[in-house]
Amino acid sequence: MSLTAILVDGLTVRFGSFRAIDDLSLAIDYGEVRAVIGPNGAGKTTLLDVISGITRPKQGRVLFDGGLDLTQASESAIARAGLRRKFQKPSVFEGLSVRRHIAIGADVGFRSRLDAPALEDRVSEVLETVGLTDQADRLAGELSHGQKQWLEIGMVLASDPKVLMLDEPVAGLTDEETERTAHLVRALVRPDRAIVVVEHDMDFVERIADRVTVLHEGRTLFEGSMDRVRADAAVVDVYLGR
Ligand code: ADP
């Protein structure tokens, strides 16, 4: 295993003549929570789309674990390699139980198939981690918005991901739900896992992120701890001060 989970090297993504990502290079290590922040249109979603194989870049490489080039791999190969993403909008199956969702996440994503008892253990463990044990037999459609977010995090977690991407995990959550989500994200940190979070809530980012990458116009404007990000004049100018 390489120390670097994701290595972005000279990445450029064009939509027509517009560069959504412009010669971007960065490294995300195992064991860290990396927040990617920046104004609307900075390229955050496009970066996650490239890492998850949805968008093909014009130039550059994105290496996973020093090997697999994600710009050449299919979406399913990327998921099989252990890179999983929770999208911004909850998209649960309203008529299926919470427990069944987690089982589907484990069954679809797990790199080696689990037998029935192992699957049951895995589902219980994930329900506990995301705080939904007492909701296990409810239908997903009956959950609050916050609980749906945790359920979706549980679904991707069930596959034991190497890289976990979270797209605006606290958008629309109450302060209390945001606090619980911060706890949850920190509980997912492991030496052999990288967690990448795109988020606009800076207090949340400060709670969870080991390092923050500030994107602006498809490039890195600043990278460092949230303290240093808050103190950087250019970041305040293009993003935080607005
Ligand atoms: P962010 O997530 O930081 O708000 P995005 O990655 O969504 O930014 O978008 C970066 C820029 O690329 C934006 O200006 C957006 O309008 C443009 N863009 C994103 N996807 C497409 C697309 N499919 N076609 C054309 N332009 C796009």
py3Dmol code that shows the C-alpha trace and the ligand (Angstrom):
import py3Dmol

protein = """\
ATOM      1  CA  MET A   1       0.000   0.000   0.000  1.00  0.00           C
ATOM      2  CA  SER A   2       1.259   3.439  -0.924  1.00  0.00           C
ATOM      3  CA  LEU A   3       0.993   6.296   1.606  1.00  0.00           C
ATOM      4  CA  THR A   4      -0.873   8.302  -0.990  1.00  0.00           C
ATOM      5  CA  ALA A   5      -4.392   7.097  -1.709  1.00  0.00           C
ATOM      6  CA  ILE A   6      -5.190   9.547  -4.509  1.00  0.00           C
ATOM      7  CA  LEU A   7      -2.579  11.290  -6.634  1.00  0.00           C
ATOM      8  CA  VAL A   8      -3.943  13.915  -9.016  1.00  0.00           C
ATOM      9  CA  ASP A   9      -1.287  14.806 -11.551  1.00  0.00           C
ATOM     10  CA  GLY A  10      -1.651  17.619 -14.088  1.00  0.00           C
ATOM     11  CA  LEU A  11      -5.422  17.157 -14.365  1.00  0.00           C
ATOM     12  CA  THR A  12      -7.378  19.280 -16.831  1.00  0.00           C
ATOM     13  CA  VAL A  13     -11.111  18.899 -17.508  1.00  0.00           C
ATOM     14  CA  ARG A  14     -12.662  21.002 -20.263  1.00  0.00           C
ATOM     15  CA  PHE A  15     -16.321  21.577 -21.029  1.00  0.00           C
ATOM     16  CA  GLY A  16     -16.064  23.067 -24.524  1.00  0.00           C
ATOM     17  CA  SER A  17     -13.356  25.696 -24.211  1.00  0.00           C
ATOM     18  CA  PHE A  18     -14.009  26.219 -20.475  1.00  0.00           C
ATOM     19  CA  ARG A  19     -11.563  24.629 -18.031  1.00  0.00           C
ATOM     20  CA  ALA A  20     -13.458  23.355 -14.996  1.00  0.00           C
ATOM     21  CA  ILE A  21     -10.202  21.791 -13.720  1.00  0.00           C
ATOM     22  CA  ASP A  22      -7.020  23.495 -14.845  1.00  0.00           C
ATOM     23  CA  ASP A  23      -3.711  21.628 -14.556  1.00  0.00           C
ATOM     24  CA  LEU A  24      -4.503  20.504 -11.010  1.00  0.00           C
ATOM     25  CA  SER A  25      -2.076  18.407  -8.971  1.00  0.00           C
ATOM     26  CA  LEU A  26      -2.683  17.228  -5.420  1.00  0.00           C
ATOM     27  CA  ALA A  27      -2.206  14.219  -3.165  1.00  0.00           C
ATOM     28  CA  ILE A  28      -4.639  12.791  -0.621  1.00  0.00           C
ATOM     29  CA  ASP A  29      -3.090  10.413   1.899  1.00  0.00           C
ATOM     30  CA  TYR A  30      -4.428   7.348   3.637  1.00  0.00           C
ATOM     31  CA  GLY A  31      -5.470   8.082   7.202  1.00  0.00           C
ATOM     32  CA  GLU A  32      -6.626  11.629   6.584  1.00  0.00           C
ATOM     33  CA  VAL A  33      -9.879  13.482   6.208  1.00  0.00           C
ATOM     34  CA  ARG A  34      -9.404  15.956   3.375  1.00  0.00           C
ATOM     35  CA  ALA A  35     -11.949  18.700   2.885  1.00  0.00           C
ATOM     36  CA  VAL A  36     -12.244  20.254  -0.558  1.00  0.00           C
ATOM     37  CA  ILE A  37     -13.788  23.699  -0.356  1.00  0.00           C
ATOM     38  CA  GLY A  38     -14.162  26.762  -2.567  1.00  0.00           C
ATOM     39  CA  PRO A  39     -16.780  28.969  -4.226  1.00  0.00           C
ATOM     40  CA  ASN A  40     -19.498  27.608  -6.510  1.00  0.00           C
ATOM     41  CA  GLY A  41     -17.999  26.628  -9.845  1.00  0.00           C
ATOM     42  CA  ALA A  42     -14.506  26.059  -8.372  1.00  0.00           C
ATOM     43  CA  GLY A  43     -14.401  22.493  -9.715  1.00  0.00           C
ATOM     44  CA  LYS A  44     -15.081  20.488  -6.530  1.00  0.00           C
ATOM     45  CA  THR A  45     -17.824  18.289  -7.980  1.00  0.00           C
ATOM     46  CA  THR A  46     -15.887  17.837 -11.218  1.00  0.00           C
ATOM     47  CA  LEU A  47     -12.902  16.577  -9.223  1.00  0.00           C
ATOM     48  CA  LEU A  48     -15.081  13.995  -7.422  1.00  0.00           C
ATOM     49  CA  ASP A  49     -16.647  13.073 -10.781  1.00  0.00           C
ATOM     50  CA  VAL A  50     -13.183  12.329 -12.209  1.00  0.00           C
ATOM     51  CA  ILE A  51     -12.162  10.300  -9.136  1.00  0.00           C
ATOM     52  CA  SER A  52     -15.360   8.262  -9.418  1.00  0.00           C
ATOM     53  CA  GLY A  53     -15.004   7.713 -13.171  1.00  0.00           C
ATOM     54  CA  ILE A  54     -18.080   9.726 -14.205  1.00  0.00           C
ATOM     55  CA  THR A  55     -16.136  12.439 -16.030  1.00  0.00           C
ATOM     56  CA  ARG A  56     -13.197  11.801 -18.358  1.00  0.00           C
ATOM     57  CA  PRO A  57     -10.453  14.430 -18.323  1.00  0.00           C
ATOM     58  CA  LYS A  58      -8.675  15.812 -21.373  1.00  0.00           C
ATOM     59  CA  GLN A  59      -5.261  15.703 -19.732  1.00  0.00           C
ATOM     60  CA  GLY A  60      -3.567  14.326 -16.677  1.00  0.00           C
ATOM     61  CA  ARG A  61      -3.763  11.248 -14.493  1.00  0.00           C
ATOM     62  CA  VAL A  62      -5.404  10.327 -11.219  1.00  0.00           C
ATOM     63  CA  LEU A  63      -3.683   7.366  -9.613  1.00  0.00           C
ATOM     64  CA  PHE A  64      -5.279   5.292  -6.864  1.00  0.00           C
ATOM     65  CA  ASP A  65      -2.865   3.637  -4.441  1.00  0.00           C
ATOM     66  CA  GLY A  66       0.062   4.282  -6.763  1.00  0.00           C
ATOM     67  CA  GLY A  67      -1.399   2.045  -9.483  1.00  0.00           C
ATOM     68  CA  LEU A  68      -4.871   2.143 -11.025  1.00  0.00           C
ATOM     69  CA  ASP A  69      -5.336   5.218 -13.257  1.00  0.00           C
ATOM     70  CA  LEU A  70      -8.876   6.355 -12.464  1.00  0.00           C
ATOM     71  CA  THR A  71      -9.047   8.406 -15.656  1.00  0.00           C
ATOM     72  CA  GLN A  72      -8.892   5.150 -17.653  1.00  0.00           C
ATOM     73  CA  ALA A  73     -10.934   2.823 -15.412  1.00  0.00           C
ATOM     74  CA  SER A  74     -14.681   2.193 -15.623  1.00  0.00           C
ATOM     75  CA  GLU A  75     -17.021   3.373 -12.873  1.00  0.00           C
ATOM     76  CA  SER A  76     -17.603  -0.230 -11.798  1.00  0.00           C
ATOM     77  CA  ALA A  77     -13.868  -1.030 -11.718  1.00  0.00           C
ATOM     78  CA  ILE A  78     -13.338   2.047  -9.557  1.00  0.00           C
ATOM     79  CA  ALA A  79     -16.089   0.978  -7.146  1.00  0.00           C
ATOM     80  CA  ARG A  80     -14.663  -2.562  -7.032  1.00  0.00           C
ATOM     81  CA  ALA A  81     -11.235  -1.160  -6.177  1.00  0.00           C
ATOM     82  CA  GLY A  82     -12.811   0.326  -3.039  1.00  0.00           C
ATOM     83  CA  LEU A  83     -13.584   3.938  -3.967  1.00  0.00           C
ATOM     84  CA  ARG A  84     -17.121   4.828  -2.946  1.00  0.00           C
ATOM     85  CA  ARG A  85     -19.128   8.035  -2.972  1.00  0.00           C
ATOM     86  CA  LYS A  86     -22.118   9.357  -1.152  1.00  0.00           C
ATOM     87  CA  PHE A  87     -23.824  11.828  -3.434  1.00  0.00           C
ATOM     88  CA  GLN A  88     -25.250  15.100  -2.203  1.00  0.00           C
ATOM     89  CA  LYS A  89     -28.952  14.322  -2.444  1.00  0.00           C
ATOM     90  CA  PRO A  90     -30.202  11.388  -0.400  1.00  0.00           C
ATOM     91  CA  SER A  91     -31.548   8.793  -2.807  1.00  0.00           C
ATOM     92  CA  VAL A  92     -32.747   5.985  -0.574  1.00  0.00           C
ATOM     93  CA  PHE A  93     -35.386   3.412  -1.508  1.00  0.00           C
ATOM     94  CA  GLU A  94     -38.391   4.699   0.434  1.00  0.00           C
ATOM     95  CA  GLY A  95     -40.075   1.281   0.747  1.00  0.00           C
ATOM     96  CA  LEU A  96     -37.052  -0.733   1.899  1.00  0.00           C
ATOM     97  CA  SER A  97     -35.966  -1.130   5.505  1.00  0.00           C
ATOM     98  CA  VAL A  98     -32.891   0.560   6.914  1.00  0.00           C
ATOM     99  CA  ARG A  99     -31.306  -2.846   7.565  1.00  0.00           C
ATOM    100  CA  ARG A 100     -31.883  -3.942   3.968  1.00  0.00           C
ATOM    101  CA  HIS A 101     -30.166  -0.799   2.656  1.00  0.00           C
ATOM    102  CA  ILE A 102     -27.024  -1.562   4.612  1.00  0.00           C
ATOM    103  CA  ALA A 103     -27.113  -5.197   3.473  1.00  0.00           C
ATOM    104  CA  ILE A 104     -27.368  -4.043  -0.151  1.00  0.00           C
ATOM    105  CA  GLY A 105     -24.415  -1.693   0.381  1.00  0.00           C
ATOM    106  CA  ALA A 106     -22.349  -4.560   1.826  1.00  0.00           C
ATOM    107  CA  ASP A 107     -23.408  -7.053  -0.787  1.00  0.00           C
ATOM    108  CA  VAL A 108     -22.910  -4.812  -3.814  1.00  0.00           C
ATOM    109  CA  GLY A 109     -19.701  -3.213  -2.740  1.00  0.00           C
ATOM    110  CA  PHE A 110     -17.759  -5.649  -0.612  1.00  0.00           C
ATOM    111  CA  ARG A 111     -14.613  -6.740  -2.339  1.00  0.00           C
ATOM    112  CA  SER A 112     -14.930 -10.354  -1.306  1.00  0.00           C
ATOM    113  CA  ARG A 113     -18.472 -11.671  -0.948  1.00  0.00           C
ATOM    114  CA  LEU A 114     -19.639 -12.244   2.613  1.00  0.00           C
ATOM    115  CA  ASP A 115     -21.520 -15.371   3.688  1.00  0.00           C
ATOM    116  CA  ALA A 116     -24.859 -14.853   5.465  1.00  0.00           C
ATOM    117  CA  PRO A 117     -23.606 -14.731   9.108  1.00  0.00           C
ATOM    118  CA  ALA A 118     -20.707 -12.435   8.173  1.00  0.00           C
ATOM    119  CA  LEU A 119     -23.115 -10.180   6.276  1.00  0.00           C
ATOM    120  CA  GLU A 120     -25.399 -10.005   9.315  1.00  0.00           C
ATOM    121  CA  ASP A 121     -22.460  -9.068  11.563  1.00  0.00           C
ATOM    122  CA  ARG A 122     -21.315  -6.457   9.089  1.00  0.00           C
ATOM    123  CA  VAL A 123     -24.800  -4.918   8.881  1.00  0.00           C
ATOM    124  CA  SER A 124     -25.099  -4.744  12.703  1.00  0.00           C
ATOM    125  CA  GLU A 125     -21.671  -3.165  13.007  1.00  0.00           C
ATOM    126  CA  VAL A 126     -22.451  -0.503  10.380  1.00  0.00           C
ATOM    127  CA  LEU A 127     -25.895   0.247  11.898  1.00  0.00           C
ATOM    128  CA  GLU A 128     -24.154   0.827  15.223  1.00  0.00           C
ATOM    129  CA  THR A 129     -21.494   3.070  13.675  1.00  0.00           C
ATOM    130  CA  VAL A 130     -23.997   5.303  11.886  1.00  0.00           C
ATOM    131  CA  GLY A 131     -26.318   5.360  14.918  1.00  0.00           C
ATOM    132  CA  LEU A 132     -29.306   3.692  13.266  1.00  0.00           C
ATOM    133  CA  THR A 133     -29.513   0.430  15.238  1.00  0.00           C
ATOM    134  CA  ASP A 134     -32.850   1.385  16.788  1.00  0.00           C
ATOM    135  CA  GLN A 135     -34.204   2.370  13.337  1.00  0.00           C
ATOM    136  CA  ALA A 136     -33.096  -0.867  11.638  1.00  0.00           C
ATOM    137  CA  ASP A 137     -36.570  -2.181  10.859  1.00  0.00           C
ATOM    138  CA  ARG A 138     -38.141   1.108   9.816  1.00  0.00           C
ATOM    139  CA  LEU A 139     -38.650   1.959   6.180  1.00  0.00           C
ATOM    140  CA  ALA A 140     -36.156   4.439   4.785  1.00  0.00           C
ATOM    141  CA  GLY A 141     -39.044   6.670   3.688  1.00  0.00           C
ATOM    142  CA  GLU A 142     -39.935   7.265   7.350  1.00  0.00           C
ATOM    143  CA  LEU A 143     -36.504   8.629   8.300  1.00  0.00           C
ATOM    144  CA  SER A 144     -35.616  12.284   8.853  1.00  0.00           C
ATOM    145  CA  HIS A 145     -33.334  14.028   6.353  1.00  0.00           C
ATOM    146  CA  GLY A 146     -30.391  13.615   8.732  1.00  0.00           C
ATOM    147  CA  GLN A 147     -31.087   9.920   9.255  1.00  0.00           C
ATOM    148  CA  LYS A 148     -31.244   9.446   5.467  1.00  0.00           C
ATOM    149  CA  GLN A 149     -27.798  11.019   5.150  1.00  0.00           C
ATOM    150  CA  TRP A 150     -26.430   8.631   7.806  1.00  0.00           C
ATOM    151  CA  LEU A 151     -28.130   5.718   6.090  1.00  0.00           C
ATOM    152  CA  GLU A 152     -26.395   6.590   2.830  1.00  0.00           C
ATOM    153  CA  ILE A 153     -23.063   6.924   4.600  1.00  0.00           C
ATOM    154  CA  GLY A 154     -23.800   3.492   6.084  1.00  0.00           C
ATOM    155  CA  MET A 155     -24.468   2.044   2.638  1.00  0.00           C
ATOM    156  CA  VAL A 156     -21.074   3.111   1.317  1.00  0.00           C
ATOM    157  CA  LEU A 157     -19.376   2.234   4.591  1.00  0.00           C
ATOM    158  CA  ALA A 158     -20.802  -1.285   4.442  1.00  0.00           C
ATOM    159  CA  SER A 159     -18.439  -2.064   1.563  1.00  0.00           C
ATOM    160  CA  ASP A 160     -15.414  -1.175   3.723  1.00  0.00           C
ATOM    161  CA  PRO A 161     -14.153   1.514   1.310  1.00  0.00           C
ATOM    162  CA  LYS A 162     -10.510   2.524   0.871  1.00  0.00           C
ATOM    163  CA  VAL A 163     -11.568   5.950  -0.340  1.00  0.00           C
ATOM    164  CA  LEU A 164     -14.813   7.423   0.943  1.00  0.00           C
ATOM    165  CA  MET A 165     -16.137  10.511  -0.850  1.00  0.00           C
ATOM    166  CA  LEU A 166     -18.838  12.563   0.860  1.00  0.00           C
ATOM    167  CA  ASP A 167     -20.610  15.217  -1.172  1.00  0.00           C
ATOM    168  CA  GLU A 168     -22.038  17.950   1.112  1.00  0.00           C
ATOM    169  CA  PRO A 169     -22.928  15.566   3.961  1.00  0.00           C
ATOM    170  CA  VAL A 170     -24.438  18.269   6.203  1.00  0.00           C
ATOM    171  CA  ALA A 171     -26.377  20.336   3.643  1.00  0.00           C
ATOM    172  CA  GLY A 172     -29.834  20.975   5.109  1.00  0.00           C
ATOM    173  CA  LEU A 173     -29.085  19.348   8.486  1.00  0.00           C
ATOM    174  CA  THR A 174     -29.862  20.904  11.884  1.00  0.00           C
ATOM    175  CA  ASP A 175     -26.999  21.976  14.160  1.00  0.00           C
ATOM    176  CA  GLU A 176     -27.467  18.854  16.264  1.00  0.00           C
ATOM    177  CA  GLU A 177     -27.482  16.582  13.202  1.00  0.00           C
ATOM    178  CA  THR A 178     -24.379  18.365  11.889  1.00  0.00           C
ATOM    179  CA  GLU A 179     -22.622  17.748  15.196  1.00  0.00           C
ATOM    180  CA  ARG A 180     -23.532  14.054  15.064  1.00  0.00           C
ATOM    181  CA  THR A 181     -22.287  13.836  11.478  1.00  0.00           C
ATOM    182  CA  ALA A 182     -18.947  15.366  12.495  1.00  0.00           C
ATOM    183  CA  HIS A 183     -18.588  12.670  15.170  1.00  0.00           C
ATOM    184  CA  LEU A 184     -19.529  10.019  12.649  1.00  0.00           C
ATOM    185  CA  VAL A 185     -16.998  11.174  10.033  1.00  0.00           C
ATOM    186  CA  ARG A 186     -14.180  11.179  12.594  1.00  0.00           C
ATOM    187  CA  ALA A 187     -15.216   7.669  13.665  1.00  0.00           C
ATOM    188  CA  LEU A 188     -14.668   6.470  10.081  1.00  0.00           C
ATOM    189  CA  VAL A 189     -10.974   7.458  10.013  1.00  0.00           C
ATOM    190  CA  ARG A 190      -8.617   4.513   9.577  1.00  0.00           C
ATOM    191  CA  PRO A 191      -4.938   4.268   8.636  1.00  0.00           C
ATOM    192  CA  ASP A 192      -5.868   2.415   5.437  1.00  0.00           C
ATOM    193  CA  ARG A 193      -8.692   4.721   4.362  1.00  0.00           C
ATOM    194  CA  ALA A 194      -8.830   8.223   2.870  1.00  0.00           C
ATOM    195  CA  ILE A 195     -11.940  10.357   3.359  1.00  0.00           C
ATOM    196  CA  VAL A 196     -12.665  13.223   0.963  1.00  0.00           C
ATOM    197  CA  VAL A 197     -15.400  15.684   1.887  1.00  0.00           C
ATOM    198  CA  VAL A 198     -16.832  18.514  -0.214  1.00  0.00           C
ATOM    199  CA  GLU A 199     -18.699  20.909   2.078  1.00  0.00           C
ATOM    200  CA  HIS A 200     -19.658  24.575   2.477  1.00  0.00           C
ATOM    201  CA  ASP A 201     -20.185  24.541   6.261  1.00  0.00           C
ATOM    202  CA  MET A 202     -16.818  25.835   7.507  1.00  0.00           C
ATOM    203  CA  ASP A 203     -17.423  25.050  11.188  1.00  0.00           C
ATOM    204  CA  PHE A 204     -18.128  21.452  10.191  1.00  0.00           C
ATOM    205  CA  VAL A 205     -14.997  21.403   8.007  1.00  0.00           C
ATOM    206  CA  GLU A 206     -12.965  22.669  10.930  1.00  0.00           C
ATOM    207  CA  ARG A 207     -14.301  19.835  13.117  1.00  0.00           C
ATOM    208  CA  ILE A 208     -13.538  17.017  10.696  1.00  0.00           C
ATOM    209  CA  ALA A 209     -10.685  17.924   8.343  1.00  0.00           C
ATOM    210  CA  ASP A 210      -7.023  17.117   8.866  1.00  0.00           C
ATOM    211  CA  ARG A 211      -6.195  19.174   5.793  1.00  0.00           C
ATOM    212  CA  VAL A 212      -8.197  21.478   3.561  1.00  0.00           C
ATOM    213  CA  THR A 213      -7.734  22.077  -0.155  1.00  0.00           C
ATOM    214  CA  VAL A 214      -9.237  25.331  -1.391  1.00  0.00           C
ATOM    215  CA  LEU A 215     -10.100  25.194  -5.081  1.00  0.00           C
ATOM    216  CA  HIS A 216     -10.683  28.290  -7.192  1.00  0.00           C
ATOM    217  CA  GLU A 217     -11.193  28.276 -10.960  1.00  0.00           C
ATOM    218  CA  GLY A 218     -10.065  24.670 -11.193  1.00  0.00           C
ATOM    219  CA  ARG A 219      -6.783  25.211  -9.370  1.00  0.00           C
ATOM    220  CA  THR A 220      -5.518  24.919  -5.792  1.00  0.00           C
ATOM    221  CA  LEU A 221      -5.642  28.333  -4.202  1.00  0.00           C
ATOM    222  CA  PHE A 222      -4.436  27.127  -0.801  1.00  0.00           C
ATOM    223  CA  GLU A 223      -3.827  23.925   1.101  1.00  0.00           C
ATOM    224  CA  GLY A 224      -3.354  23.498   4.830  1.00  0.00           C
ATOM    225  CA  SER A 225      -5.121  23.270   8.173  1.00  0.00           C
ATOM    226  CA  MET A 226      -8.448  25.095   8.561  1.00  0.00           C
ATOM    227  CA  ASP A 227      -6.731  27.634  10.863  1.00  0.00           C
ATOM    228  CA  ARG A 228      -4.309  28.567   8.128  1.00  0.00           C
ATOM    229  CA  VAL A 229      -7.060  28.543   5.506  1.00  0.00           C
ATOM    230  CA  ARG A 230      -9.108  31.033   7.551  1.00  0.00           C
ATOM    231  CA  ALA A 231      -6.070  33.310   7.888  1.00  0.00           C
ATOM    232  CA  ASP A 232      -5.141  33.320   4.192  1.00  0.00           C
ATOM    233  CA  ALA A 233      -5.921  36.650   2.521  1.00  0.00           C
ATOM    234  CA  ALA A 234      -6.536  35.165  -0.938  1.00  0.00           C
ATOM    235  CA  VAL A 235      -8.979  32.576   0.454  1.00  0.00           C
ATOM    236  CA  VAL A 236     -10.848  35.246   2.410  1.00  0.00           C
ATOM    237  CA  ASP A 237     -10.966  37.349  -0.742  1.00  0.00           C
ATOM    238  CA  VAL A 238     -12.411  34.742  -3.122  1.00  0.00           C
ATOM    239  CA  TYR A 239     -14.456  32.622  -0.722  1.00  0.00           C
ATOM    240  CA  LEU A 240     -14.652  33.065   3.040  1.00  0.00           C
ATOM    241  CA  GLY A 241     -15.145  36.811   3.015  1.00  0.00           C
ATOM    242  CA  ARG A 242     -18.182  36.674   0.733  1.00  0.00           C
TER     243      ARG A 242
END
"""
ligand_1 = """\
27
ADP
P -18.298 23.193 -7.763
O -18.652 21.798 -7.403
O -17.016 23.666 -7.132
O -19.407 24.178 -7.522
P -18.324 22.185 -10.469
O -17.246 21.174 -10.499
O -19.719 21.711 -10.342
O -18.006 23.261 -9.338
O -18.262 23.058 -11.775
C -17.088 23.709 -12.217
C -17.432 24.495 -13.457
O -17.655 23.612 -14.532
C -18.700 25.327 -13.310
O -18.476 26.577 -13.941
C -19.724 24.519 -14.033
O -20.720 25.361 -14.607
C -18.917 23.829 -15.122
N -19.484 22.529 -15.474
C -19.606 21.464 -14.648
N -20.143 20.410 -15.312
C -20.381 20.833 -16.572
C -20.911 20.214 -17.753
N -21.326 18.947 -17.744
N -21.000 20.970 -18.872
C -20.568 22.244 -18.879
N -20.046 22.875 -17.827
C -19.946 22.191 -16.678
"""
view = py3Dmol.view(width=600, height=400)
view.addModel(protein, "pdb")
view.setStyle({"model": 0}, {"cartoon": {"style": "trace"}})
view.addModel(ligand_1, "xyz")
view.setStyle({"model": 1}, {"stick": {}})
view.zoomTo()
view.show()
